[in-house]
Amino acid sequence: MNSSIKSAGSSFGASSRAAWQLALRLAVASAVVLASAACLGSQTDDFIGDDEVHVVQFEEMTYPLAARLKQVEGAVVVRVTLDGEGKVTSAAALSGSKLSAEACTTNAKKWLFRPNNKKAAILVYVFRIDGLCRSPCPSHFVFQPPNIVLISMGRSTVEW
């Protein structure tokens, strides 16, 4: 589903939102540390600030099947290269689970950004399994500007 930035929203309750915010802070902190380690030796010119990332259009995605089956949670940091119009020309996962990385780079290639001088942007995909649900458990997508993507699902219960 193709969504413009204006339609981003959340259907989570207040307690779930608070848990998400805590999980988001931890996941983003971990992702930043991992991405920083991956970029050691890079010049400071490679730094992309939040003020340089402006999403014009994003593409929703679901929890990747392989990660869903193994109940993998965590963050995947993706760096995208942009052309002069803000279209993504390439995407590379810098850190995170290999079970989610390919789905994230495939998804990121469908996004549109406002062009910037770096011709690049960073997206942080955070995957979380939260609570219980009856099978099949749908996944939920939330985009939080400037560059955080939250994807959650419940843990499937078995009825006797």
N, C-alpha and C positions, 0 to 999 in steps of 0.2 A: 504494500500500500504506500503510495507516494503521498507525503504530507508536507505542507508548507510550515514554516516556523510558527505561524499564527495558530496552528491547530494543536500544538503540543499541550499535553495535559496529563492528569493523573486521576485514577479512580480509586486510589487507596485511601483507607481511613486514617485518622490522626495517629493512632498508635503504630500502625504499619508504616506510616510516613516517617515517624520518629526513628523507627528501627532501620528504615531505608537510609535515612540521613546519616546515622551512625555507621552503617555498613559502607555507605558511599565514601565517607571520610576515610575509613580504614583502607578501603580498596584503592581509592585515588592516591593516598599516601604511599601505599605499597607500589602502585603502578609508577608513580613518579620516581621512587627510589630505583625501581628496576629499569625504567627508561633512562634515567640518568646514568646508571651503571653501563647500560648498553651503548650510550653515546660518549663515554669517557674518551678523551682524545679528540673529540670533535671541537671545532672552534665555537666560540660564543656566538658567532654569526648564525649558527644553526638553531639557536634558541627561538622558539615560536611562542610569543606571549598570548595570553587569553584575549587581549585587546586586538590581536591580529586575526582571530578566528571568528568569522561571521557566516553562519550557515544560512543559506537562502532556501534550500529545499533538502529534505532528508527522506530516506527510504526506511520504513519500519522493517524489522526482522523478528524472527522467532528464536527461542532458545535452540541452539544447534543440537540436532538429534544425538550425535555422539556424546556431547557433554551432558545432555539430558539423561541418557541411558546410564552413564557413569556417575551422575549427580555431581558434576564438576562445577564449582563456584570460583569466582575470582575476577580479575580484571585482565583485559587485553588492550594494550596500547598500540594504536595504528597511526602511522605517519602517511599522509597522502600528499602527492605532488599535483599541483594545479596548473592548468594552462592559463592563458591571458584572460579567459572568460570566466574562470573559477570552476571549470569542469575538472573532475579528478582524472588524471592521466595514468596514475599508478598508486598502489597502496601496499604498504609493507608492515607486518606486525613486528613491533620492537620487543615486546615481552608478553607473557601470558601463556595460557594453556594452548597446546597445539590442537586440542580437540575443538577449540572455539576460534582459533586464529584465522583459519581459512574462511569461515563464514563471515567473520568481521571484515576481512579485506575485500571479500566479494561485495558485502553490503556497502562499505565505504566508497567503492567505485561508482555507486549510484547517486551519491550526494552532489550537491551544487553549493559552492561557496562564493562569497564576494571575493574577487581577486585581491591579493595582497602582494607586497614587495618580495616576500620570501617565496611566493608561489608554492606554498605548502601549508599544511594544517595538521594538528594532532587531534585524534579522537580517542577517548577512553571508554571502552565498553566494559560495563560491570555486570557480571552474572551472579544471580542470587536465587537460592531455593528457599522459599519463605512460607512456612505453614503447611497445612495439609489440604488436599483437594481430592475430589472423586475423579477417577480416570475417565476420559483422557484429560489431563491437566493442561489448560491453555497457558501460553506464556503471555506476559504483559510487557509492552515497550513504552518507555518514557524517555524523551529527549530533554535534557536540561542544558540550556545554553550556558557557556559558549560551546562546549565540546564533550559533554558527559552523556553517555547512552546507558540507560538502566534497563536490563532485561531480567525479568523474574518469572518464576513459576512455582507452583506448590509441589510438595512431595505427595505422590500418589498414595491413596489409601486403598486397602482391599476390604471389601465388604464380605462378611461371612454369611 
